[in-house]
Amino acid sequence: MFDNNYQRRRFLKYSAFGLVSAFPLFAMDKKNNPKAKIVVIGGGFGGASVAKYLKKYSQNIDVTIIEPNHIYTTMPKGNCYLSDLINVERLHQRYKHLRQSYNISILHDLVTQIDTSSKVVKTLNGVKLPYDKLVCATGIEFDFDDIEGYSKKDINTIPHAYSGVSQLTLLKKKIQSMDNGSLFAIVAPKCPYRCPPGPYERASLVAEYFKKYKPKSKILIFDQKDSYCKQPLFEQGWKSLYGNNIERIDAKNNTLITTDGQKHKVDLLNFIPPQQATALLRQAGLCDKSGWAPVDQQTFASTLAKDLYIIGDSSIAGDMPKSGHSANSQAKLCAASIVLSLAGQEMIKPKIANTCYSLVGSDYGISVIEVYQFDGKKMKEITKKITPLGKEDYFYATEAFYAKAWHKSISHDIWG
Amino acid sequence: MIFYKVFLFLSFLILSLEADIKKNLEVRVMVDVCITCHGDNTKGLSCSGFPPIAGKNKIYLKNRMLTFKKDEKGSVDMHRYAIGYSDTEIETISDYLSRMGEK
């Protein structure tokens, strides 16, 4: 009898605990209760994804994206535009569908300050927006302080073309106006940086453009790294498609590159500077000494501010690279984490993935596919496999088809 | 006594509801990683060329994934995804996918 009563009391205790811990769920479901206000800074691969999936995972939240551009231009596939394979419209994404079908508010403005103590973001146009949860998906900025003889104002003569469509268009015009037989050089950044295969895909597709229109022109890649992503596959592709027209030069010992012939004389220079998280995040005290934002990699919640999440390129995300697909995967996990956190629930550890397709030529694709899971400390790589070497041409043509399909489908998943 | 039983029943319902939401979102996020390329409806995304998977038969999806996991013959790309998941995870994902999309 005693045992029975004891059991009952225990049951009662746990049941009461159940009711209390489940309370936020019911509170959220009440119609009169105000909806949680989620603000998302940035409408790119991470920001637009997290907004959409927050709305997919919960009906009881208000989501606002703050993004300066009315039309977003994807940097993935930007090298295809650069080398004249596609029109710029193919990179354009709009927010109409997110607004109309998902009831997400879009504020076209620039966030100038995050006040993490009063939980308010301030914009250039003077809007002060309070938040219950904030997601920062602000991408990258360049670190110009580190390079002698090069500053922000030089990007008009020496474009980076690694962020924003105007830079991409500028470099494209400069490439198109080059003489046949001239030398184009790309300076690849040190790690970590956005889109690890990006500079090498760029060299590949510009080489294809040269092969068609300026067959005597050549490409140099200056690189401080010992090796780079998918290197054997790029080199295999370059050999078969472009002979010796792409050369990679070790630039570890402060190589001087000039346009008037000191050590390396080049006709057009594409300098991709070292990168860091945006000033907005650094000024709000959300980054560490590395210049990037530390997060709890299970949820992507900032370790330096409460109710604030950082996804995509700005975050320190364990084994995950800074890529559009990573940002999209992190956004889904982050959206689920926010919904669970609002409901007072335990966090989850789903497997997420990244895929990076690169074009070595318009019909020659290669890729890396990785699966990740939080291991208690960091987002750990479970498996990673790149496209095999030494296959027939049709094999790489299929990968090129997938590369193009990927851009269409992920864009649809995010903005469609 | 009736009150006590009702109370117990309600409490268990709430506890299991909580557990369901957590488990549900864990599977949902894994499924939504597939959705990135394949689309979330039974028609897929015809412009992309990746086949639809939502609403397909569970056994079919599971067997396809287990076949992909064995070697690269079926699809080099799907092989590289499939090796990242346990057979149980494949079963859970297939089950969820089979119940998605309008039938």
Chai-1 contact restraints between the chains, C-beta under 6 A:
chainA,res_idxA,chainB,res_idxB,connection_type,confidence,min_distance_angstrom,max_distance_angstrom,comment,restraint_id
A,S15,B,S11,contact,1.0,0.0,6.0,A-B,restraint_1
A,G18,B,S11,contact,1.0,0.0,6.0,A-B,restraint_2
A,G18,B,I14,contact,1.0,0.0,6.0,A-B,restraint_3
A,G18,B,L15,contact,1.0,0.0,6.0,A-B,restraint_4
A,A22,B,I14,contact,1.0,0.0,6.0,A-B,restraint_5
A,A22,B,E18,contact,1.0,0.0,6.0,A-B,restraint_6
A,N328,B,T36,contact,1.0,0.0,6.0,A-B,restraint_7
A,S329,B,V33,contact,1.0,0.0,6.0,A-B,restraint_8
A,K332,B,V29,contact,1.0,0.0,6.0,A-B,restraint_9
A,K332,B,D32,contact,1.0,0.0,6.0,A-B,restraint_10
A,L333,B,V29,contact,1.0,0.0,6.0,A-B,restraint_11
A,A336,B,L25,contact,1.0,0.0,6.0,A-B,restraint_12
A,A336,B,V29,contact,1.0,0.0,6.0,A-B,restraint_13
A,Q345,B,K22,contact,1.0,0.0,6.0,A-B,restraint_14
A,E346,B,K22,contact,1.0,0.0,6.0,A-B,restraint_15
A,I348,B,L25,contact,1.0,0.0,6.0,A-B,restraint_16
A,I348,B,E26,contact,1.0,0.0,6.0,A-B,restraint_17
A,P350,B,E26,contact,1.0,0.0,6.0,A-B,restraint_18
A,P350,B,V29,contact,1.0,0.0,6.0,A-B,restraint_19
A,P350,B,M30,contact,1.0,0.0,6.0,A-B,restraint_20
A,K351,B,M30,contact,1.0,0.0,6.0,A-B,restraint_21
A,I352,B,V33,contact,1.0,0.0,6.0,A-B,restraint_22
A,A353,B,V33,contact,1.0,0.0,6.0,A-B,restraint_23
A,I369,B,R80,contact,1.0,0.0,6.0,A-B,restraint_24
A,I369,B,Y81,contact,1.0,0.0,6.0,A-B,restraint_25
A,V371,B,G84,contact,1.0,0.0,6.0,A-B,restraint_26
A,I382,B,G84,contact,1.0,0.0,6.0,A-B,restraint_27
A,T383,B,I83,contact,1.0,0.0,6.0,A-B,restraint_28
A,T383,B,G84,contact,1.0,0.0,6.0,A-B,restraint_29
A,K385,B,R80,contact,1.0,0.0,6.0,A-B,restraint_30
A,A405,B,S48,contact,1.0,0.0,6.0,A-B,restraint_31
A,A405,B,G49,contact,1.0,0.0,6.0,A-B,restraint_32
A,A405,B,F50,contact,1.0,0.0,6.0,A-B,restraint_33
A,K408,B,C47,contact,1.0,0.0,6.0,A-B,restraint_34
A,K408,B,S48,contact,1.0,0.0,6.0,A-B,restraint_35
A,S409,B,C37,contact,1.0,0.0,6.0,A-B,restraint_36
A,S409,B,L45,contact,1.0,0.0,6.0,A-B,restraint_37
A,S409,B,S48,contact,1.0,0.0,6.0,A-B,restraint_38
A,S409,B,F50,contact,1.0,0.0,6.0,A-B,restraint_39
A,I410,B,T36,contact,1.0,0.0,6.0,A-B,restraint_40
A,H412,B,L45,contact,1.0,0.0,6.0,A-B,restraint_41
A,D413,B,T36,contact,1.0,0.0,6.0,A-B,restraint_42
